[in-house]
Every structure is written in structure tokens, then in C-alpha cells.
Amino acid sequence: MATQPQLKVLMDLSDGLLVNETSDLCFDISDIVITANTRRGRNREIDKIQAGYAVITLIDENGDFNPDNTASPYYGKLVPGKKLRLYPLWDDGTGEFRYPDIFTGYITNYITKFSMGVDSANQIVIEAYDGIKIFNSISITDVAGAAAGDTSDTRIGEILDEIAWPSSLELFETSEIELDDDQGELRTVLDALRQVEDTEAGLIFFDGSGVLQFKNRATVNQAPSIDDAYKFSDNGIDTSYNDIKFVQDDATLLNKITVVSYNGSNEAIAVNTTSQDTYFVRSAERQNVLLSATSDLQDLADTLLANYQDSSLQIERIILNLSEYEVIDRVTAGFYFDIFFIPIFVEKVMPGQTSITRLGWIQGVNHDITKNTWMVTAFTGLTSVYDSNIPNWLTSLYLTSNGSFSLNSNNVAIGHHWAAFDSNDNIFIKALSQPSLGTAENAIIKLSQDGTVNYKVKLTSSFALDDDSVISPDGSGGIYFGGASDNKLYLARLNSDLTANWQKIVSNADAYYPARIMKDSANNVYALWNNYGADTYTAIAKYSNAGNSLVEAKIYGTDPANAPELYAAEMAEDYIYVLNYLPDDATYGRFELLKLNTSAEIISQVGIIVDGEWGGETWNIAVDSNNNKYIVSDTFWGTGINYQVTKLNASNQIEWDKRYYDNVTTSNAKPMRTVFDSTGHLVMLVGGYPTGAGVEELATVVRMDTAGTIVEQYSLRNSQQDLYSHSIDIDTTGRIVIPATYKASGYDTATVISLKPKFETLGTYTFLTGSDFTYGTWGWTYGTDGETYTTTGILSATTETYTETSMSLTITTVTSEVTTIEFD
């Protein structure tokens, strides 16, 4: 009987480049590792295999990773450059077997994530890279023995001899390409190797065992054979997969290629006019190759052109869940993917008794591992930081006239949306319906990556649910949902099919709304909200994934008389960053920043005054991997309300503070939410807030670098509808999803917009600037007997008063199955 695959992690603290698994200094730390992630593969943008890396998180219960612990077996050895190796061990029912290593590299960092209390265990994060990073840090000039006529594999060996690289860590295919003499200039070892790689049109990379491999031109440019391929299909016959993605785009489409020899002494050009007639001219140039003969240059240009001259449907990635270890063939294949250039055949059954079938080479693989899960994502073509096959779509989720999922008989989804992704990049959307500002109904919709609606539920109660309810992934394919009604704050966990898992009343006090819910690395959920009344504070509650209460805490401002208003919160590296708006900027600045641990204990608490003319409110915060904080807020500057970004360094000192008032619109530039993309850029949604009758609703997506320079922006203004939004999120592929609302046929309709990361156009959008407006047209007031709110905007002003009572939450699915959850 098959058993769950086991991850083995070896940490070799001996000196040298080679892993010695029999050394007394080679430690098996598998039992204390709680998560591991590896990334190895080819980058689509520059057509190279980049440095592989691994990140593991472990529990240090004995203080062994304390560098000052003289009793530690690692004492004096926890320094950069030591070796790390990861490999799978699995019994498929016939006996335990060690599969190929998934990563071998060199440790660059030991990060301690401290726990509170002397008896608590710290978490240690170890980061490691393969030898590509070493090659990029060593410079050379002359290469001894190099001469004209060297083949590519010979020259690579000569370059590595310059740094005494062990021959046992080399595995080179024989090349037939003869090179010009080495130029002997100052460059890194990696640059010297890349020049040979470019000339060969081959590939250089480290395998999972830490061996540098060289694949020659013939291997890299040949077509895979179906006879040798692993076969995957959803036809019920071949090995099953968990997810598949095909791609057909122009990211690597080229029909004119120029190859230039070193110092520009000669060149050759390859052109495909048929491709140019179809796709227009798309050209590229490869310079500084170690060839000078015209015939050799032409052969290289022709080889490259053959690979890039056409666009066809290809396998981009395949995802396998190796935790389902009973599927023997799938697990076996997943463990062999780390041997690059294994061919695979994939079939996707399509409607009408048709199917898509494709062959491809494995050229990249990611492993994401916990104690109980093991996911493998294999890339079978050229991969990209920016996924150019991400679909752009504008999906109307529901209309009042369709009859299948009408939230109510009047206005649908007037706003206050939230977006979130699960681990498979399915999309969850929270939207609100509030007909004539009567009883509110919150809807949650789950969509697949192509915008297809899979599940829809509506959440109603005997009293109106607060419109600022929020959602967050639960780490298991479902979501957490937080909302408020009649001064009660509740938290629910919904399964992947949006059925109820559990629900809790978090607070019976004067809860206003849940400003944020988020989860930590252990999938515990945190709800943060404002509490108003006789006692005013920011509150936080922590629950386990199973719904057990773990922490309840109250957070007060530095001045009890100056009550903070919770505007934003974010979790990074299992720390909670809370941003409170403070009314008295003359004393404490416009906001207060707090850092909390997972026990809701305050680590730091500072008030910050932003320089210059600044009179708006704080709206969101983002935290990068270096503990820099980016506070994004609105500001009265120039004409109307605009926005600003303030960067605080790790010491909470202002590094820069910039205002943006000519970049988006002069009528309404409130920043609604900010996230990071995979390249470390800030992506924010600006605008999209109701401002009053006659004012166009403008929502714009802005991407800027960490220096505050806007890289690109995109307007969501539709030429026929008023469109606004409150949320934005980015999935693992870089796709940007924005839930929004537009007015059509007299109704407000919930809509989801998907953007490619480079903000490609959905249609023709035009900025329509309105007149200046008065801040505060969407406001709240509070009464002693309950909550009273007043709203003005695109709907007529009205007032509703709520009083203390019990509440029931009803979840209604598309199929009209009803589950009632009673709250006492």
C-alpha cells in the first residue's frame, strides 16, 4: 500500500562545494521542517534558466539555531555558503525509494522569526540558491587554454577550471559548434558561460543534485517524442493531472532575427516573410556571439528563427497533487520532473467529443510542500514573470433580469467589493446588494480562471449586514468571511463550494465593521475591527482554521482621548501591521502605525506626521520583504482629492513621500487597495469611490516601483457605464482581478474585470473628469441606541437605524438549497 511522500532535508555544514551526506557535519533536519518551496526553471522573458532557489521554514524547539548557543551541534557553523539538499522519499507499495533530488544549493540566509516567551519555539527560515548565484559573484579575465576551434563543452570546462570548479559537479553534452577565441575581458563567470550558451543556442543549468548541466543545440531544439513521454489526460485512461494550462500568444514570436559576432565584425539575418505577413514584423538581435564565419552565424540565426517564427498552442504548465499518493503514476511522474528535458504528452478533453493534445519538454518545476501536502507545478514551455496568456475579460456576474440569481428585485451590488484568490488561482468575489438602502444582502461568487462562475451564494440576515464585510482565503480552497450587523461582528469559514464550515460571533460590543481579515502561515484567521461606544479601540480576534478562539485583544491609541480609527491592516512574515487614522494630526500625525505579533501583542507603535499639505484619510498599507511600509492615502492637493504614497523604512522613518495629482484624475483619486506583484512593484486601485450625483466614477489601476515612480496605469472608465470598485488582488501568475460595479439599464450590476499584468486594454476607455466635490459625501454617524448611517452618492440619501437584536445568517445557493446558521 502506498504511503504519503516524505521530504528529506539535509544541511551540510562542512566546508567546500560538495555535499557529503556521510559527514558528521551533515545533518538530517527533515523532522523539524514545516514548509519547503523550491523554484527551478526557464524564464520566458530572456530565454534562460535562472538560479534555482529553495526556502524552508523549520521549528527550533531547542535553540539549536541560536548562533550564541555553544551547546548547539551547529555552533560556529551557521554561516552563508553551507549546503542544503532536498529530496523525496516514497513507498509506492513495493518498498521505499529515494527519488531524484529536487534541490541542492548553498545557503545565503538564516532568518529567525522570534516567538514571544522563553518557552516558545522560534521559526527559522533558511534561503538557498544553486551555483548560478556563485557564478554571478566571481569575476575572471583570461581563460587559460581557450583557443579558436574550441567546442562549446570544452570552453565551458575551461571557464570553470579558472575557479577550480569540481569536475564531479559537471555533466556536459558534446557540442559540434566551434567557437572563436575567448576575448579575455573582465566579466563574471556567469556572463562568460552565458556567452557560450548564446552562441551554442543550448542551455546551461544546475540540476536538482547541484550538478551543472550543458545541453547542446541539437538537444534543446529537437521535437519531443510521444513514445518516450509521460502521458497525462482527463479521459480516465492515462495518468490524471490536477490542473493544466495551455498558452498561445506572441510573447516569443519573432520573424526577423539578426545575429552579430563579437565586436560587430560580422552578422547574419534570418527572415520569415510569411510570418511577417501574418503577425507583422517582430525582430530581435543576438549580439556578441563567439562566431565570425558568415555560414556559422547564418546557421545560428536560422535555428533561432525556426523556434520563434510562428505562434501555436503549447502546454504552459501542469499541476500535480502528490498528496494524493494513491495515484501511483502521477506521483512517480511528479518526482521525475526535476530531470529537465523529460517529454510529456497532455490531453484535455473538450466539448463536442473533441480534445486538445500537445507534446512538450519539462523545462521548469516548482515544489510547494508542507507536512501534509505536496504540490508540483511543471512548466513545459518558456515561462514568464508576466503571463501573457492571462485572459482579459469583463464578466457580468448577475443581472436582476436573469432570474437565476437575483439578489433582490431592485438594485444589485451597489459596491463595497472584495477580491481574493485561493491556492489554485480561483477567484472569490464579495459584493453587496442594498435595494433602496434597505436590508443588505452580501453575495459571494467563485469564478474559475477564465471567468466562469462556478458557485454563487447570498448571505442575508434579519438585519442589514454591514456593507464593509470582507473575505480572505482560508488556505484550504475556501474563504473566511467577516461582516457586521447590529453591532455584532461575525466570522464564518466557507468551504470551496461556498457551503458553511463554521461561523462565530466574534464581538457583541459596539463593533462597527471588519476592516480586514487575514491568515498567517498556519492558516489561523485574524479579524480586525473598530469598536465604538463608551470604550473606543481597535479590536483583534484570532481563530484557528477549525474555528477555535485563540486570541482576543484591544488595541488603544497613544492618547486615549484621541480614539484611533482602524483604516487598514496587513500581515507580512506573520506580523500584523495596523494603520490607524488619528483625527489630531497637530499632535500625533495623521496616522499611527502598529506592529503586532500573532498573539496580538504590540511590538512597536509610532505616530507619523506626513510633511506638506495633507488633509485626507489613510486607506491602505503594503509591506515588502525588507519590512519597508508603503502607506497609501488620499490628500487635498491641487484640485480635488488626490492620493499620495509614503514609504517608511524598517525603522519606521519616512524614506520618501510623494503626491500624485496629475496622473489619474482631478476629481476623485482615493486609493482603495494596494498589493505587490511578483516583481516587487506596488499595484494599487485608485479612485472608484462614490462621490455624489453627477460625478463620474473613475477607477484606475496604477503600478509603481519602490521609488515611487509610476510604471504604468490603466483606466477602468467604460465609455457607456459609470464603473467603480473598492478592491484589487493579484494571483500567482500575475493576473490582476478587480471586482467592480457599473450601471446598466437602470440597475447597478456586479462585474469582475481581469487584466493582464502589463495592463493590456479591455476596450476603449476615456477619462471624464467631473467638477470638484466636497469630501465626506459617503459618511457615517453613530447613535446610542444602535448604528445610524447616512449615505449620499449615486443613490438618494436615506437613513436607517438598527437596534440590538439576535441575528440569523442564511446561505442560499444557486440550486436553492438553504442552510440557516443561528447567531445567539
Summary of the structure (lengths in Angstrom):
residues: 824
radius of gyration: 28.9
end to end distance: 47.8
largest distance: 90.1
contacts: 2786
relative contact order: 0.08
helix: 10%
strand: 45%
